[in-house]
Amino acid sequence: MDLGISGKRALVCGASKGLGRGCAEALAEAGVNLLINARNAETLEQTAAEIRAKYGVSVDTVACDVTTPEGQKQVIDAAQGVDILVTNAGGPPPGMWTDWNRDDFIKALDANMLTPVALMTALMPAMIAKGWGRVVNITSQSVKAPIPQLGLSNSARAGLTGFVAGTSRQVAPYGVTINNMLPGLHDTDRALSLDTGVSNAEGISIADARAKREATIPAQRYGTTTEFGAMCAFLCSDKAGFIVGQNIMLDGGAANMTM
């Protein structure tokens, strides 16, 4: 399917690996030129080189921590005029409600709510002026089905979801859409980190921890970054202009709900 976005330019955050890279590759396959961001400069440059070689699109990089004011300025300065924004930041560590203090919540809010808000606020005016834009925020299935040990993530991402719910309706008349993708368990470093936590807590192997968690998913497997990226590219396409303010679950059916 021709997504109608060849030649457009996208900023993809957290794009050196995992779900962010899956989104970047899917957009590149659709002919979108990229500005990709991540913290590790070496990994980021390697990813950029591989995407350029495979898809023949332009790929610029900004290596920084986008959750800091300094990092945000670097990324925003480089991203002026982009047509597409994909926000993405790693989730806070798991734990118990007794483990967290105010500083932990502020850090989670900065990374998983206020950073996406800052990027949208800075980059959407140009999209509005052009009459076309796409924003996709990578959040979590925990927005709809809270995960007890991920209370920091539940809180911050729910706040972002509330912001998007209202803002998406305000910018839609100008041809700009905002939607959220809610991943469940995908085969990424984040999943490995959580599997390791289960392994340590229960005294089982990492392979057994993964198998135990896969058994809780109706699809009986972890998702892939390729299928996740394909949904992102569709939401960013000219075919998705009537999808506004939605929270799209990609969890293999793990969250048992009717709506």
N, C-alpha and C positions, 0 to 999 in steps of 0.2 A: 504494500500500500504506500502510495506517495503521500507523505504527511504534510506536504506543502510548506515546509520550513527550511528548505535548502537555501543556504546563503545567509540565514539569520545568525545572530551571535548570542551565545548563552554563557552565563556565569554559573558554574557548578562548584559548590563548596564541598569540602571533604572528598575530593574526587580522585585521590591518588590510589584508592583501593576500595573494596567493599561495595556497598550500595551506591555511593557517590560515583565510583568509577563505572558501575553498571549503567547509571544514568548518562554519564558523559559519553560512553561508547555508543549507546543507543542514539543519542542526539547526533553524534559524529556520523553514524551510519546513515542518518537522515539528511546529511549534508550541512549540518550546523557547525559553524566555527565556534571555537571554545576559548573561554578563559577559565582555567581550573585553579583551585586553591586547596592547599593542605599545609600542614605544619612542617613536614619533613621534606626539605628541598630536594634531596637526592631521589627519594621515591617519587616525588611529584614530577621531576624532570624525566625520569625513566618512563613513567606513565604517559607523559606528553609525547615523548618520542615514539612510543609504541602506537599511540592513537594516530599521530600524523602519518606514520608509515602504513598503517592498515587502512585508513579511511581517506587520506589525502586532504584533510581539512586543516585550517589554521588552528594551532593550539598555543595560546599564551599561558604563562604561569605566574602566580603570586604566592610565594611560600611565606606564610605567616599564620599566627593564631588569630583567626577571625573573631574569636570571642572577646578579644581585647579591643579597647578603643583605637590603639595604634594599628592593629591588624585590620580592623574595619575600615579605617581611613585608606590604607594601602589598597584594599580590595575595591572599595567604592570608587576611588580615583581611577583605577584601571578598568573598571566595569561601566563607565559612563556610556550610555547609549545602547546597552544590551537589550535584546528583545525578550530574552528568557532568563529567569532566575530560578535556580534550584538551591534551596538552603538545606544544610545538613551539618550536624555536629554530633559527635559521640555522646552517648548518654552518661549520666552520672553513675557512680558506683552503687551497687546494691547494698542493702543493709536493713536495719530495723529502725523504727521511729525513734527509739531511744538513742540511736547512734548520731543523730543529726542535730546541728545547732543552726543558728541564724546564718552564719557564714556559709554553711553547706547549701542552704536554700538559695542564698544570693548567688553563689557560684552556678548553681543549676539554672536559675532564672536567666542569668547573663548568657549562658551557653545555649540553652534550648528554648528560650522565649524572646529575650530582649535582642539577641543578635539577629535572628530572622526578622524581627520587627524593624530593626535599624536598617537592614539591607533593603527591605521592601520600601520603607519610607524614603530612602535615598534614591532608589532606582525606578520606582513606579511612575514618578512624574514624567519622565521622558517617554515611557511606554504610553501613558495617557495622551501625551502630546502627539504621538504618532498614530494613535487610534488602534494600537495592537500591542499586546504583551501577554506573557504567560509566567505565572509564578507557581512553583511546586515546592512545598515544604515536606521534607522527610521527617515524620514524627514517630509514632509508635502505636502498635495495637493497644497499648495500655491506656490510650485516650478513651477507648470505648470499653475495654475490659481491663480495669486496673490490676496491676501485678503487685501484690503486697510488698515484696522486698525491693521494689523499684519506686518507692514513694517519692523520691526527689524527681525522678523522670515523670511520674504520673502528674505531679503538681505543675512543673514547668511547662510540659507539653499541653496540658489542659488549658493553661493560660494562653498559649499561642493559638490553640484551637478557637478559643473565645474571641480573640482578636481577629482572626481570619473570618469567623462567621459574620461579623459585622462589616469589616472592611471590604470583603469580597463583593458584597452587594453594593457598596459605594463606588467601586471602580469598574464594575461590570458594564455600565452604560457607555464606557469609553473604550470598549474592546479589550479590556484587561481582565484575565481570569486568575483567581487564586484558588488552589486546591491543595489538600494534604494527602500524602500517601502514608499509610499506617502499616509498617512492616511487622510481621511476626518473626519467627525464627528463620533466618537465612544463613547460608553457608558463608559466614564472614568471620573476621577476627573477633567481633563482638560476641558472636555465638560461641566461639572457642573459649573466650574469657568466662562466659556464663557457665559453659560446660565444665570448665576447670573449677569454678566455684562449687558446683554440685559434686564434682569428683572429690574435692577436698572435704566438703561438709559430710558426705556420706561414706567416705572411704572406699570409693569404687573407681575403676579406671575411667579415663576421659571417654574412651569408646563406649563404655557401658552407660556413662552419663548421657552421651549423645543419643544412644539407642533408647534410653528411658524417656528422653524428651521428645524424640521423634514419634514414639508410641502415643503421645498425647495429641498428635496432629492427625486429623482425618486423612490428609494426603500421605501420611506415613513417611514424610521426609522433610528436610529443610528446603526452603525456597532457594532459587539461584539468583545471582545478581543480574543475569541476562534477562530473565522474565520480569524482574523488578524494573530494570531499565526500559524495557519495552513499554510498560505502562506509563512510565514517566514521559517517554517520547510522545506517546499518544496524547497525554494531557497537555503537552506543549505544542501540539499540532494545530493546524487550522481546522481540523475535524472536531475539535473539543471546545469550541467557543460557547456552547450552551451548557457546559459543566461548570458550575459556579459554587464555590464554598463547600465542596464535598470532602468527606473523609473516607478515603477508599482503602478498605482492608486488603492486605496481601499477606495472609497468615495460614493458608492451607486449610482453612475451616476451623482453626484452633479455638477461636472465640465463639462460644455457642450462644448465638443470639438470632432473633428474627429480623432486626432492623439495625 
